[in-house]
Amino acid sequence: MDIVIALIAFLFGLCLIISLHELGHFMFAKKYNVLCYDYSIGMGPLIYGKKKGETLYGIRAIPLGGFVAMADGAVANDLLEKDSEIGIKVNENNIITDIILTDQMPSDIRGKVVDRDVYCMEGNAPYIILNIDGTETNYEVDIKANVYLKKDKPMQLAPYDRCFESKTKWQRFVMLFAGPGMNFILAIFLFIIAGLLVGKPSTKPIIGSMEETYKLDKVEYKYPAFEAGLKKGDQITKINDKEVSKWNDISIITDEIKSTNTLTVEVTYVRDGIEATTTLRPMIVLGNIGVMGNLEEFSDADGATIFIYTTKAQKAGLENKDVITKIEYIDKKDSTKDASWEIHSWSDLIGALTDESINGKELKVTVNRAGEVKTLDVPTFSSSEVKKIKDLTLYGATIGVSPKYHFDFLYSFVYTFKSFGKSISSVWGTLGLLFTSKNVGVKDLSGPVGIFSLIKNSLAGGFANYIYFLGFLSVNIGIVNLLPIPALDGGRIVFVGIEAVTRKKVNKKVEDWLNNIVFFLLIGLFIYITINDVLRL
């Protein structure tokens, strides 16, 4: 049942984001009088369609995204080659209403094309001159005439002034930017909803909610605070011997674990006016190699028993329940910088992996895997890389508690723009790492399968978390579409920019050629990413 709900949430989210992206293009194309043939939700075969005016509004079989088809280029002129035989239908004024390019449909008149101009770039009236049994006849063409390439599938004629390329540079820019722009507007709207649902966090160190269990390697474990007996409403007053007066002070747990070289902290709290103390064993996250652990169940292992936190660790060959026993760094240029750490506990592992000298370097990590010793080459993220990756931390400790939240209408807007800015920074930072970091590559990108997994995980955190993730995803799609790559909106905007600078349009054939080549490369990349997503399941 959970999979079904996740699938519905995935399809709804992706269709919403992409359909509204295309709606942005569509609205401004209509505003600037560009002929739009089709606006569809979904892809593939048409399930339901209704034509209103010039546009077919449809729902298609594959519920992934959507599209808008607008007139762009002298397609009809190119189809009406000289000496080609075509059929036509005319009205009572002898004006062509249908141009028939298939043998499967009847026509009023058939003849060979002598000359034609149905693109009308110079603003003249469209016409076709036909040779009919040796006689040349000039026919005027209705500007809304239908062109039939297949039986019962008409395409309305698109003269130059109804095509995308006829519009001013500003109008073309607006039509292209409107898609990503709609993604940003949607994201802001979703963040407002998430902000209203979540509310404003209290600054008091009072537990508002608790995580009870989490699943690792298909086994459920209790969160540290729940395991130690803390409850909702408890007010935390001390961490070890450090006073806690506001919620953010609880974060000193991270420093206490590292500075005291112990894997536990004492938490003093007040419940119903009575002060009490309990001992917690926080969960530790080491983001530079992408592992987590420090669980009570594995506290006696001679080494540090890890669980996978990011796919980076998995790609390096690490597995859940591996016990790290040794870490080495070998500098290929300067042996004096070589370093080695024997790992007997999570304290040793924290000390080794928070050493600034190895951040961003490749390490040799020795693990004991069910009695078998293996040495793996494991790349690490640098501190700067970790900061650019969403929800990744170089080193952190958590006990599974959250502050109290209360409804605050005005705060929802603060939350919205903070979330929007954070999303842009995260997406832009991750894209930058693709070109600047040896630790982040195309294999780390997510396609539909990966997005499904992320949406499924977001649902586990509640509806507000799901709405927030859709906002983040909408920002992601908006930014990616603005990249200066042919076939994407950003690439087409670049062509408009070149025209603005050079005062000369880029050759249409060259632009189409580049767009088509990159489009097929992107399809190949999409397939490659999807295969990787499946292999990561």
N, C-alpha and C positions, 0 to 999 in steps of 0.2 A: 504493500500500500504506500509506503514511504517513497518508493521508486516512482510510482504513478504520480504522486503529488509533486515530486521533484521534476518529473518530465513535463507536467502541465506548467509548472512555474517557469521552467526553462524555455519552453516554446512560447509562452505568453510574453516573457521578458524580452526574448530575442526579436520576436515579431513586433512588439511595441517599439523597441529602440530603432530597428531598421525601417519599419513602416513610417514612423514619424520623421526619420531622416529623409526618406524619399518624399514625404509630404511637404517638407521644407522646399525641396527642389520644385515640386509640383505647384505649390501655391504661387511662387514667384514666376514660374514659367507661364502660368495662366495670367498673372498680373501683367506680364510684358508681352502677352499675345503670341506666345510660342505654342504651336500645335502639339498637344499631348495625346498620343494614341491610346495609352494604357496606364492606369494606376492600379497596381495589384498588391494585395497582401498575400505573402507566400510566394513560392516559386513553382515552376513545372506546369503540368496540365491544368487548364481552367476547370474548376468545379462549378462555380457560379459567377456569372457576369451580367452586368446591366449597362447598356450604353446610354449615357446621358450627354446630349450635345455631341461633341466630337470625341469624347473620351469613354473608353470602356473601363468601368470600375469592376474589378474582379477579385475573387478569392481562389487561390490555387492550391494544388494538392500537397505540396511540400511546405509545411508550416515553418519555414526558416526565412525570415526577412520579408522582403518585398521589393518592388521596383516601379519606376516611372519611365515610360518610353516617350521621348519627345523628338520632334522632327529636327534633324541635324544633318544637313548636306543635300546635294542635288541627286538624291537616289532615283527619282522618277526619270530625270534627264538621262542618267547613266543607263537605265533599263531600256529606254527607247532609242536603241542604236539605229543608225541609218541603215536602210535596206532590210531591217527586221520587219517581220509581218506581225501585225497586231489587229485586234478587233476593237471596235468602238460602239458605244450606244449614244444616240443623240436625242435631244428633246425637240419640241415642236419648232424651236428657233434654229435648229441645226447646230446647236452647241453641244459639244461632247460632255456627257455626264458620267460615262464609265469608260475606262481604258482597260481592255481585256488582254492579258498576256499569257493566257492559258487556253488550251484547246478544249478544255472540259466545260466551257461556258458558251452559250450562244451570243452572237453579236448582231447589231444592225448592219454594220459595214466592216469589211476586212480589206486591208491594203498594206503596202510597204511604206515605211517611214522615209520621207525625202528630207524633211527638216523638222525641227521641233524646238520649242523653248517653253517648258512648263515650270522651270525654276525661276525665271523672270528676275534675274539679279539686277537688271537695269530698270526695273519698274514697269516694263511693258506688259501687255495682256498676254496670257499663255495661249499658245497655238500649236497645232500639229499639221504639217503638210503631208498628205498621203497620196501615194500613187495607186490608183484603183483602175485596173485594166488599162494602163497606159495614160490615164488622165490624172493630172495633179490637182488636188483640191485642198484648199486651206481651211482648216476648221478652228474655230475659237473653242477654247477649253474653259469650262466652268472652274473657278478657283477652288471649288469644293468637290471637284470630280473625284470619283473613287478609282483606284488602281487595283486590279485583280491579278495577283500572282498565283493564287489558288482559288478553286471554286468556293464561293460563299465566304471568302475571307478578304474583304475589301480593306484597302489602306488609303486614307484620304490624301489627296494631292497636297504637297507641302511647298508652296512657292517660297522664294527667298525670304520675304518679309515675315513669314510664319516660322522660320527656322531659328534655332539657337544662335547660329553664327552671324545672323543679321543684326543682332542687338548690340547696343553700345557696350564699351568695355565695362562700364560700371554695372550695367544690367546683367552682363554675363558673370561678373564677379559675384553679384548678389545672388543670382540663381545657383552658382556653385557653392558659395559659402552657406547658403540657407540650410543645406542638409546637415553639416556639422553644427551649424548654429542651433538648429532644432534639437540636436542631441544635447547641447549645453543647456538649453531652456528646460528640456525634460529632466536633466540631471538636477537642476536647481529645484524644480517642482518636487522631485522625489526626495531630495535632501530636506526640503521643508516638511514633507510628510513624516520622514524618519525623525526629524528634530521634534515634531509635535508628539510623536509616539514615545520617544525616548525621554524627553523632558530635560530639565537642567540638573546637573549633578550637585549634590550638597558638598560643601567643603568640610563638614564635620566628619570625623573618623568613625562613623557609625555604619555598620554593615547593612546595606539595603537589600542585597540579594547575594545568593551563593550558588556556585556550581557544585553539584553533588558528585557526579561521576564523569569520567572521560574514557574514551576507548582507544587503546593502543594495541595493535597487532591482534584485533578481534577480541581483546580481553578488556573488561571494564575495571578501572581503578578509581578509588575515591580521591577527590581533590584534597589537598593538605588541610585546609581550614575545616572542611566537613569531617575529615578523618579525625581531627583533633578535638572536635566537639563544639566548635564555634557555631553560633546561630545568628539568624537575621535579627537585627536590633542591638546586638552587642556593640559597645563602644570601645574601640582599641585605644589604650592609653600609653602603652610602652611596647617597644620592640627591643628585646634584651634590656639594656639599662637606658635606652634612649627614649626621651619623652615624645609622645605623638599628640599633637594638638589639632592637626588638620589632615584631611584625607591623603594629600600628596606625601605626607611624612611616612606613610606605610611603605613607600618605595625604598626606604632605607634598608629594607630586607635584603635587597640585591647587594648593597655595600657590606652589610653585616656578614653575609655568607662568605664574601671574598676576604674581608679584612680579618675576621676571626678564624679563618681557615677551618671552620666547622660546617657541617651540612644541615644544621638545625638552628632555629631561633626560638627564643622564648617570647611569647606574646601575652601581655597583660591586658585584661579587658574588664569592663564593668557590665554586669547583667542584673537588672532589677535592683540596682543600688549596691550590689555585692561585687567586690573586686576578686578576680581569680586569674590564675596564670596557667597556660598550657604550652606545650612544646610542639612546634611545627617543623616538618621537613619539606621545604618549598620545592616545587618543580623548577628545574633549571633549564634554560634554553641557551644554546651556544650557536648563534646564527651564522658565524663565519664558516663552520663546516656543516651546519644544518642538522644538528642533533639535539635531543632533549633527554632528560632523565632525572636522576637523584630520587628514585622511588624507594619507599620503605621495603618493598618486596625484594629489592636487589641490593640492599645496603651492605651485605656481607661479602659481595663478590670481590675477588682480588683484582681490582681494576675498576673501570667505570662502565656500567651497562647502559647502552644507549638505545634510543628509539629515533626513527627518522622524523625530522621536522620539516625538511624541504626535499624536493626532488633532486637537488644538487648532491646531497649525501647519497641518495640511492644510486645516482648515475656513477658516483665514484666507487660503488661496489659495497658500501656499508649496508648492513641489514639490521632489522629490529632484533634486539637482545644480543647483538655483538658486544663483547667486553673489551674495551680499549685498554691495552696494557703498556703501550709505548708510543711515543710520538717523536719523530726526528725531522729536522730540517737540514738539508744539505745544500749549501750554496756552491753552485757549479763554478763560480768565478773566484770566490774567496773562502777558503776552508776555515779561516779564523771565525767566520760567522756561523759555522755549523752549530747546531744545538740539538740537545736530546733530553727527553723527559720520561722517566719511568712513572707509569700511572698505576697507583694502588687504590685510588678513590676518586670521587667526583671533585674533591678539593684539588687534587693534583691536576685533573683535567681542566678545571677552571683556570688554575694558575698558568698552565701551558698555553691554552687557547686565547687567553686575554693578554698574552705577551705581545706588545706592539710590533716587535721585530719580525714576527711571522705572519702578520696580517697581509692577505693578498698573495701569499706564497703557496707553493705546492709542498705538502707534507707527506712523509711516509708514516702511515698509521698502522700499527700492529694490533690485531684483534684476535681474541680467542672466540671461535665460533663453534659452540657445542663440542669443545675439546680439540678442534683443529685450529692451528695458528696460521694466520694469513697476514701478509703485509700489503697494504693498498696505497696507491698514489691518490691523495685527496687534496684537491685545490681548495683554498680558503678565500672567502670574500675579505676585502679590506674594509676598514672602518667606514670610509667614504662610500663604498659600494653598498654596504648594509643599510646606510641611511637613505639611500635612493630606492630601496626595494620595499614595497608595501608590507607592513606587518612583520618585518624581519628586524631582529635586534642582535647586536654583537654578543651581548651577554645580559641575561635577565633572569629574575626569579619571580614566580607567581604562586599565590596560595589559593586562588579561586574565589575572591570576593569582589563585590562592586559596591559603590556608594549608593546612598539614597538618591532617587530622582523625583523631581516634582514638576508639574506642568508649568511652563512659562512660555507664553505666546511669543514675546519679543525675543527670547533666547533662541527660539527655533530658527530665526533669521541669522543670528550670530553663528549658530551651529551649521546652517546651510552654507554660508560663505566660507567658513573654516573648512568644511568638508569638501566644497568645490575646489578651493585652493590646494588642499592636501591631495586631492585626486589628480589634479593637473600636475602637481609637483612629482607625484609618484609615477604617473604614466610617463612623463617627460624624462624623469630620471632613469627609469627602466629602459626606455628607448635609447637613451644616451649610452647606457652600459653595453648595449648590443654592439656599439661601434668602438667603445673604449676599454672594455674589460674582456680579458681572456676567459673569465669565469662565467660569463653570460653570453649565450648564443641563441641561434634560431631554435635549437632543441628545447629551450626553456619557454618558448612561446606556447600559448594555448589556443586551440581551435574549438569547434563546437563541443567535442567530447570533454575537453578540459574545462570549458565554461560550464558544462552540465555538472561536473564534479564540484566546481566552486559554488554554483547555485545550490546544489544539494547541501553542501557544508554550511552555506549562509542560512538556509532554512532551519538548520539545527539550532541556530542562535535566536530564532524567533522572526516574526513578520517584519519588525523594524529593521533587523539586520539584513533581511532579504531585499527590502526596499532600498536600503543604503547601498547594497552591492549593485543593484540595477542602476543606481545613480552613478556609481563608479564605473560600471561597464559602459554606460552611455557616454561619459566623458572620454573613456578609452577609445571608443569607436569614433567619436568626433575628432579627437586629436590624430588618430591614425589616418583618417580620411583627409586630413589637411597636410599630410606629409607631401613634400614636393616630388612625388613619384608619378610618372605618366600612368593613366588609367584611373588614378584616384582624383578626388576633387582638388586636392592640393596641387597635383601635377598640371591639371587643366587651368588652375588659377595662375600657375607659373607662366603658361603660354599666353594668358591674357596680360600678365605683367611684362613679358618680353615685347608684346605688341605695343604696350603703353610706352615703353622706353624707346623702341626702335621706330615707332610710328608706322610699322609695317606688320601685317598679319603673318604668322607662321604658316608656311605652306601646309594646306589642309591634308594633303596626302602624307606628308612627313609626320604631322601630328597624329593622324589616324594609324599610321604604321607603328609609331612608337607606342601608342595606347594599346594597340592589339597585341604587340609582342609582350609588353609588360603585363597585360591582362592574363595571358596564358602562363607567364612565369609566376604570377601571383596564384593562379589556380594550382600550379605545381607545388608551390610553397604551402598552400592550403592543404593539399593532400598529404604532403610530407609531415606537416604539423599534426594533422589528424591521426596519422599512423603512429606518431610518437605518443600522442595522447592515449591511444588504445593500448600501446605497449606499457604505459605507466599505470594502467588500471590494476 
